[in-house]
């Protein structure tokens, strides 16, 4: 069937803010979908609440709505735009669920909107446990046996029928707590009894355990005729039990025989056909390593994170092809866009291995439990490609942006086998380091495979890496040994360590020996057909396929690596726009990045794409091969900026702000000196090396002070300290490693925070708009709500901010983008931070002010002046509409020690709400960030002593709006003193019949306000309160300012009732 | 590992490590590549690869060792296996031998540690080439004339069974003309309960008809179909007398027997992801293929043939049927192993035999 001509206008729903489990992959999918639809002449209407996405650019869709992803808003868009179709499969689970809701509410039928790409029946069959079970039974496909038990006897009966081990999951307990694996009757008895106890409905789910099975995934595509192909299969290196999003995953599978591969392939195709899905689908299966038994784990009836990975791993654009299928095409009518010659019905053949590592957030989100489980916890991922697995592993660890760039870990390498043996059995983000530490000490790989349940095939790969390491140590500056090590992916830096020399010396030795990588093409067909895709990976092999010759001059743009807390999709947004503008200026854009989820690694975007670790050696090799006129580093976040020094040292031309100037901004003393010179205020500060010095410094600066280690990013270990006791506390608890460098003590200025992103051309600046933070200073800028245009800034203050910005730009010779954070306190403007690069707020500004500052900055970097670009003002006039940016957290995915907001960033994504008034915009932002807004109910108030006064006005307003107030004893009595009548409720730790926990359980709370000073000792009670609130999705605030904003919304939407 | 040199007829040479059987100098044979990502055990024991060096484009080979069940014949037929990376430390519960040990046992050299993608690009661009493995210090120019002159036409005779034998079964009796038959063709027929009498490629129609078979199957096999006029004649003599199904070489032999033509392809089809359109069912099949010759698409009707399957990649002939429906053949491998299988083509054969029997 050719294209369905009745489809003329399609609504696409995005996936909303970036949260754990739903990240940039849906921007990548959505962009592909929108562009494919437009190419077919179809009008595209897009709704997404996330401004930091390429899909919400107006050149991607015809109509873009940045609105909360709720039924109400979607219905309004539908009524306004009257699309004839809705494509729901590209917006993750969010998009799919919304589509289902719209359908079941009758809104689609009422407005004559057809669901395309999927039907409700097939979604239900895939996602409803019972229906899925039925379908599998119909197809005679095995799924792990399971049952629901309400008594221990029922559990026994089931376990004796299917045999041990079994998994027990109590129903409706937080994070599955109380569950476990029982290997025998005794364990079953114990766990079930406990589980039934914990479960509010006295119910446990008992499931046959397939822990330790190989987890295999198939990405399949089916068209309207039921013609289906497998795009890619993948093997999880971590066995069943670890979420595939957290696992190390390799494509294609490595340890399946052809018979097994095709058995599972056939099953996957049978499932997609039976489900009747027209488009992409992900099938997860478990294969017993010791028999031919397999089970179906689950099916995702939509484009998923795995399909983005599969697209990048194979070169086959799943989202694009799925979209074409959704509008009526069939596989045999579509050409493979990579080869342009072969059919889209060809299953890709790989001639390399593609390895995915998950980027876990435990470095930022402090937890005492870094175990990997069936709940995904990773924020991002990287892709590493080579022709052997050893090299893929070594590239992966270099790409991951973690401290260790090699499989050596000082902590674990010092441990005994005995200690390691007990640790290594648990799947954690550190397990691989523990495995290497054990192998390094000579531990038997077979025993290690048994201990970890990781297939010995992969353990042997690790062992091979250790063997090469030993060979390097024994044979310094031996060219044959070096050749071998390079082929298997060893970095010059690692080799330098084994050879006890410098990376530069190894590089020199290598290059004089004529040893350098070649670049191989990713073409979907293993070279069976000639292809001209400019999508490459490096390998130490013989034939180079990336021809560096070009008619045009080339510019290399560095991407931002894996998404992690503090460096999100915003940087990919900037990178993508930079690439487009580089091309628009007549250059060839060469991109280096390793994040498979993103738009910047769409091989259709740049002129050339290299998947590579973002480290000196790999990047330099590519640059030396491509010989660009320069490299742009300022859009790829800290990842790219960090390479600036090395590249400059190697004589590579950096386009934009120069390394020396970046250094001056980042070096505290030079930075302070610079600001003094241009007479710009900043909070006073001192550099100290001991607690004694810190105490003196704090005394002279006067508390509160802001204390933090130097040379760290994103507010790491930063604290606001209000007294000496807290200062002592801070020093005692600070990780030893921070003491290598001085500690910074600054006067804490508490005021209104402003953020500026400016384009600087060397002589003047352009600021598209000022962003005002809603929370006062103290909360990390990435975690605070913000508004454009500012609501409280005077014209004089704005003028001063512009003047300071220009002064800083000139003083530090900024060329391109720069981000400055200001605090206005008592009418005085202080500068607290300058980042000589694109920042997190860039996409929000582009969307709200309509000034594409990335485009401008790129032009400036390429030598144009702002005035020539039509910019004749320093600060753009404010837009009429008001936009609020709100952070989105993923706390419910991770067992955190504490989720209180502070100077360390913790959010994973953001949303934007825009409307004609501040209140309306706030409302949308709250709504879009999944804050449940209630107009009545109960509010729990707790505050530490120093903060009690601040909650009184808020409590009054809540009370006036008719809310029931609850407070713990001391807070309650304080409120009483101020004329309020809160209900006193016992702390959780109190020995009381009725505590806060019961209040939660009875559903009496609609808001939780827990205001404590930043340096208070963390009380177990408060953490529990916050955790319960998060698990029940009850808005939980720790900042007075956020609550005030919420109250603005409540007041604006409700009527005040006043007796006359 | 010992270093050896792989020399191609175009003068190019590759240095490689020699695993499996240690060799100093091989005989000349043809070099081809396959893009199948798994199934090396099936590939090395597929008689169709006789007198061919096989390059696996998938770079890591040997991972799951060799097991007792996935052989396609009793020994390896290819002249060398060429891979990027050979895995000695295999891992699979069913494995009982490493790939290298097996190759060694059967005196087949394996090459690894060379840029197999480069080699693949060369073969793709120049078409399949003659090649030889020689000691590392051999002068390439000394081999050129021999390489260019090499031809071989005795493939099928070498690999076909010399004597007939029976695989018992309760249902239809099938005479299987062994041109280099893969074991899984026999297994598929067995699955449907067929009694299979495997006959040499040069059997006469009298011999076959004497068997009182319900149908005849012409198997896959190596080489140029025009090298086996006796088998072409056999097909011609049998056509119309009882249902015939042919696979791969058997398909080409059918075309020639009907007067159509076959030609050598540039580098052939060797993969398990080849998309084929089934024109009768109007659907796509992902197929396993392994052939260097193809049936010419011209004038099929004139030879009482109709096109049933066509390649989506290059529009080449993938399946034909005689207009009287007595014989049909496919170029690809519906038996799978390695690769996907398409049982419906075997079912069709069973049904054809049933119809004839009932008629």
Interface residues (C-beta under 8 A of the other chain):
Chain A: X225 X226 X227 X229 X230 X252 X253 X254 X255 X256 X257 X258 X259 X261 X262 X265 X266 X289 X290 X291 X331 X332 X342 X343 X345 X346 X347 X348 X349 X350 X351 X352 X353 X387 X388 X389 X455 X456 X457 X460 X463 X464 X520 X525 X526 X527 X528 X529 X530 X541 X542 X543 X545
Chain B: X14 X33 X35 X36 X37 X38 X39 X41 X42 X57 X58 X59 X60 X63 X64 X67 X69 X70 X84 X85 X87 X89 X90 X91 X92 X93 X94 X114 X115 X116 X117 X118 X120 X121 X124 X125 X271 X273 X274 X275 X277 X282 X283 X284 X286 X312 X313 X336 X337 X338 X339 X340 X341
